[in-house]
Amino acid sequence: MAHFGEDLRKEREARNVALPWIAELTKISSRHLVALEGGRFDLLPGGVFNKGIVRGYARAVGLDEEFWIQRYLSASQASGLAKADEAEWEQFAKNVARCRKTKADRPYLRLRWAGVFLLLTLIAGLGWFVYSFVHEKVSATGGSPQTPQSGSAFLTSPRRIVAFVPIYCVEVPRNVE
């Protein structure tokens, strides 16, 4: 247990790296770094945080991260502080990562986007058709509503004229005095 921390401290000192500099660089509390170098694993936060602390320390000092994480795991298990449920959590995390689907495993997403594209194309085509139909009808009538004639489709009253034009209805008030 103490050998891990001593070896870690010796590696840091051999590279002339100060502990406060590691704390500032990695944003790891200096009390956790001191506990790590002292082999006091019971003062560390526990779980995956401990592996992150060892990884950050090793990266800051310039050591092989995976090697030192394995040494930490061995030392913490030898100290008896590694709980059985930590191993279960590690297994759970591995299973979650393994069971996550990748983009290649989800072809239904491509089908969904194809449906969205098809729907948007259909809406755009329908809009174009309605626009061209209305434009053709308005062009055929000369671009303005027709004047009222007797016997035509226009309804007249003494106060207003109601004209029916394709697609919309316009009320034109008339001054009757």
Number of C-alpha atoms within 10 A of each C-alpha: 18 14 13 19 21 15 12 23 18 13 16 21 13 10 10 10 15 11 17 14 13 21 18 11 12 16 12 16 13 15 12 18 23 16 15 25 20 17 22 18 22 14 13 17 11 15 15 11 11 18 18 15 22 22 20 20 24 21 14 17 21 13 16 11 19 13 11 18 18 13 16 23 15 14 20 19 14 11 15 12 13 18 12 10 10 13 12 11 13 13 12 12 12 11 11 11 10 10 9 9 10 8 10 8 9 10 9 10 12 12 11 11 11 12 12 12 12 12 12 12 12 12 12 12 12 12 12 12 12 12 12 12 12 14 12 12 15 16 11 10 12 9 11 10 13 13 8 14 10 8 7 9 12 15 14 13 8 9 11 14 16 16 19 15 16 11 8 7 10 11 10 11 10 11 8 7 5
